[in-house]
Amino acid sequence: MQAKGPFTRQLWQAIEGIYSEAIDHQFVLGLANGDLLKSYFAHYLSQDVLYIKDDNRALTLVSERAINSEQKEFFKSLAEDGLAIEKALHDEFLEHFKIEEAQEKSPVIKAYTDFLLSHVEHSEYSIAVAALLPCFWLYNKVGAEIIKKSKPNNPYQKWIDTYQGDEYEDFTSQFIQILEDLAEKANATTLEKMKEAFVESARFELAFFEEAISF
């Protein structure tokens, strides 16, 4: 998934190091190889359910602040899609992998969701959008690498298959374009804050992988 203009190119360049660390991370390589410890995956998947719940809330809130009807409907659609994903994770994937539901957020997921909700509730709309994008863009790029490297008969294949899909690609592409459009109308101070929020979110994505291998 590519940038849509000068600002989103700048954003991706700012997290290229994070992306490189992510695709070479023990968690990601283990997932692709199929030899990831079950305890690591269990932590990741059970916490992802809690993350997506708050991410859906953040997307709903940002849709209510959207500057036009197209963006409002886009973020509303993302939130609705997220609800379906949350239900599938809860009702299908936890059962399939025989993983218990998490009762509380881990330190990284609590910090990440607090960060996102704080931005959608208190920051400028464009900054909130920037904070929400890495979950889609970085996840999309890392997922493509996992799919490419996935070994035959991978026990995690059911999960790896969730990284694929034209709808997810289309959502990510539209999201990047929205942020590029918002950047065209932003002043220098806002642009810098958008970049800071984007990079910080990307760091949280990497931190989630790192946290998972400590369990």
C-alpha positions as CSV (number, residue, x, y, z in Angstrom):
1,M,0.0,0.0,0.0
2,Q,1.6,3.2,-1.2
3,A,1.5,6.9,0.0
4,K,-1.0,9.2,-1.8
5,G,1.2,12.3,-1.9
6,P,4.0,14.3,-0.3
7,F,2.7,14.3,3.2
8,T,1.9,10.6,3.5
9,R,5.2,9.8,1.8
10,Q,6.9,11.8,4.5
11,L,4.9,9.9,7.1
12,W,5.9,6.5,5.7
13,Q,9.6,7.6,5.6
14,A,9.3,8.5,9.2
15,I,8.3,5.0,10.2
16,E,10.4,3.0,7.8
17,G,12.7,2.0,10.6
18,I,9.7,0.8,12.7
19,Y,8.4,-1.1,9.7
20,S,11.8,-2.8,9.2
21,E,11.9,-3.8,12.9
22,A,8.4,-5.1,12.7
23,I,8.8,-7.4,9.7
24,D,12.0,-8.8,11.2
25,H,10.5,-9.1,14.7
26,Q,10.6,-12.5,16.4
27,F,6.8,-12.5,16.7
28,V,6.2,-11.7,13.0
29,L,8.8,-14.2,11.8
30,G,7.4,-16.9,14.2
31,L,3.9,-16.3,12.9
32,A,5.0,-16.7,9.3
33,N,7.1,-19.8,10.1
34,G,4.4,-21.4,12.2
35,D,6.7,-21.9,15.1
36,L,5.5,-19.0,17.3
37,L,4.9,-20.1,20.9
38,K,1.2,-20.5,21.6
39,S,1.5,-18.3,24.7
40,Y,2.8,-15.5,22.6
41,F,0.0,-15.8,20.1
42,A,-2.6,-16.2,22.9
43,H,-1.5,-12.9,24.5
44,Y,-1.6,-11.1,21.1
45,L,-5.0,-12.4,20.0
46,S,-6.8,-12.0,23.3
47,Q,-5.5,-8.5,23.7
48,D,-6.3,-7.7,20.1
49,V,-10.0,-8.3,20.9
50,L,-9.8,-5.6,23.6
51,Y,-7.8,-3.3,21.3
52,I,-10.3,-3.5,18.5
53,K,-13.2,-2.8,20.9
54,D,-11.7,0.6,21.7
55,D,-10.5,1.2,18.2
56,N,-14.1,0.9,17.0
57,R,-15.1,3.4,19.7
58,A,-12.4,5.8,18.4
59,L,-13.5,5.4,14.8
60,T,-17.1,6.1,15.8
61,L,-16.1,9.2,17.6
62,V,-13.9,10.5,14.8
63,S,-16.7,9.8,12.3
64,E,-18.9,12.2,14.4
65,R,-16.2,14.9,13.9
66,A,-15.7,14.4,10.2
67,I,-15.5,17.5,8.0
68,N,-17.7,16.2,5.3
69,S,-20.3,13.4,4.7
70,E,-17.9,11.2,2.7
71,Q,-15.4,11.1,5.5
72,K,-18.2,10.6,8.1
73,E,-19.5,7.6,6.2
74,F,-16.0,6.2,5.6
75,F,-15.1,6.2,9.3
76,K,-18.6,4.9,10.2
77,S,-18.1,2.0,7.8
78,L,-14.7,1.3,9.4
79,A,-16.3,1.2,12.9
80,E,-19.0,-1.1,11.6
81,D,-16.5,-3.4,10.0
82,G,-14.5,-3.4,13.2
83,L,-17.6,-4.6,15.1
84,A,-17.8,-7.6,12.8
85,I,-14.1,-8.3,13.3
86,E,-14.5,-8.1,17.0
87,K,-17.4,-10.5,17.0
88,A,-15.4,-13.0,14.7
89,L,-12.4,-12.7,17.0
90,H,-14.5,-13.4,20.1
91,D,-16.8,-16.0,18.7
92,E,-14.6,-17.8,16.2
93,F,-10.9,-17.2,16.6
94,L,-10.5,-17.5,20.3
95,E,-12.4,-20.8,20.1
96,H,-10.5,-22.1,17.1
97,F,-7.1,-21.5,18.8
98,K,-8.4,-22.5,22.2
99,I,-7.4,-19.2,23.8
100,E,-9.1,-17.7,26.8
101,E,-10.6,-14.3,26.6
102,A,-8.5,-11.5,28.3
103,Q,-10.1,-9.9,31.3
104,E,-8.1,-6.7,31.3
105,K,-5.9,-4.8,29.0
106,S,-2.2,-5.3,29.0
107,P,0.1,-2.3,29.7
108,V,0.8,-1.7,26.0
109,I,-2.8,-2.1,24.9
110,K,-4.0,0.2,27.7
111,A,-1.5,2.8,26.8
112,Y,-2.3,2.5,23.1
113,T,-6.0,2.8,23.4
114,D,-5.8,5.6,25.9
115,F,-3.6,7.4,23.4
116,L,-6.0,7.0,20.6
117,L,-9.1,7.9,22.6
118,S,-7.4,11.0,24.0
119,H,-6.6,12.1,20.4
120,V,-10.1,11.6,19.0
121,E,-11.7,13.3,22.0
122,H,-9.3,16.2,22.5
123,S,-7.0,16.8,19.4
124,E,-7.8,18.4,16.1
125,Y,-9.7,16.1,13.8
126,S,-6.7,15.8,11.4
127,I,-4.4,14.8,14.2
128,A,-6.9,12.2,15.4
129,V,-7.1,10.7,11.9
130,A,-3.3,10.6,11.7
131,A,-3.2,8.7,15.1
132,L,-5.6,6.1,13.8
133,L,-4.0,5.4,10.4
134,P,-1.0,3.2,11.4
135,C,-3.2,0.4,12.7
136,F,-4.4,0.0,9.1
137,W,-1.3,1.0,7.1
138,L,1.4,-0.7,9.1
139,Y,-0.7,-3.7,9.8
140,N,-1.5,-4.0,6.0
141,K,2.2,-3.9,5.1
142,V,3.3,-6.2,7.8
143,G,0.5,-8.6,6.9
144,A,1.6,-8.7,3.3
145,E,5.1,-9.8,4.4
146,I,3.6,-12.5,6.7
147,I,1.5,-13.8,3.8
148,K,4.5,-13.8,1.5
149,K,6.7,-15.7,4.0
150,S,4.1,-18.1,5.4
151,K,5.1,-21.7,5.5
152,P,2.9,-24.6,4.2
153,N,0.7,-26.2,6.8
154,N,1.1,-23.2,9.1
155,P,-0.9,-23.7,12.3
156,Y,-1.6,-20.0,12.3
157,Q,-2.9,-19.9,8.7
158,K,-6.5,-19.1,9.7
159,W,-5.2,-16.0,11.4
160,I,-2.8,-15.1,8.6
161,D,-5.6,-15.3,6.1
162,T,-7.3,-12.3,7.9
163,Y,-4.5,-10.1,6.5
164,Q,-5.8,-10.7,3.0
165,G,-8.8,-9.2,1.3
166,D,-9.7,-6.5,-1.3
167,E,-12.0,-4.7,1.2
168,Y,-9.2,-4.2,3.7
169,E,-6.9,-3.0,0.9
170,D,-9.5,-0.5,-0.3
171,F,-10.2,0.8,3.3
172,T,-6.5,1.4,3.8
173,S,-6.0,3.2,0.5
174,Q,-9.0,5.5,1.2
175,F,-7.7,6.2,4.7
176,I,-4.3,7.2,3.4
177,Q,-6.0,9.5,0.8
178,I,-8.1,11.2,3.5
179,L,-5.0,12.0,5.5
180,E,-3.3,13.4,2.4
181,D,-6.3,15.6,1.7
182,L,-6.4,16.8,5.3
183,A,-2.7,17.6,5.2
184,E,-3.2,19.9,2.2
185,K,-5.3,22.3,4.3
186,A,-3.2,22.0,7.5
187,N,-0.7,24.6,8.8
188,A,2.8,23.7,9.7
189,T,2.1,23.3,13.4
190,T,-0.8,20.9,12.8
191,L,1.3,18.9,10.2
192,E,4.0,18.4,12.8
193,K,1.5,17.2,15.3
194,M,-0.1,14.9,12.7
195,K,3.3,13.4,12.1
196,E,4.1,13.0,15.8
197,A,0.7,11.2,16.4
198,F,1.3,8.9,13.4
199,V,4.8,7.9,14.5
200,E,3.7,7.3,18.1
201,S,0.9,5.0,17.0
202,A,3.4,3.0,14.8
203,R,5.6,2.6,17.8
204,F,2.7,1.2,19.8
205,E,2.1,-1.4,17.0
206,L,5.7,-2.5,17.3
207,A,5.5,-2.5,21.1
208,F,2.5,-4.8,20.9
209,F,4.7,-7.4,19.1
210,E,7.4,-7.0,21.7
211,E,5.0,-7.3,24.6
212,A,3.6,-10.5,23.1
213,I,6.9,-12.4,23.2
214,S,7.3,-11.6,27.0
215,F,4.3,-13.9,27.8
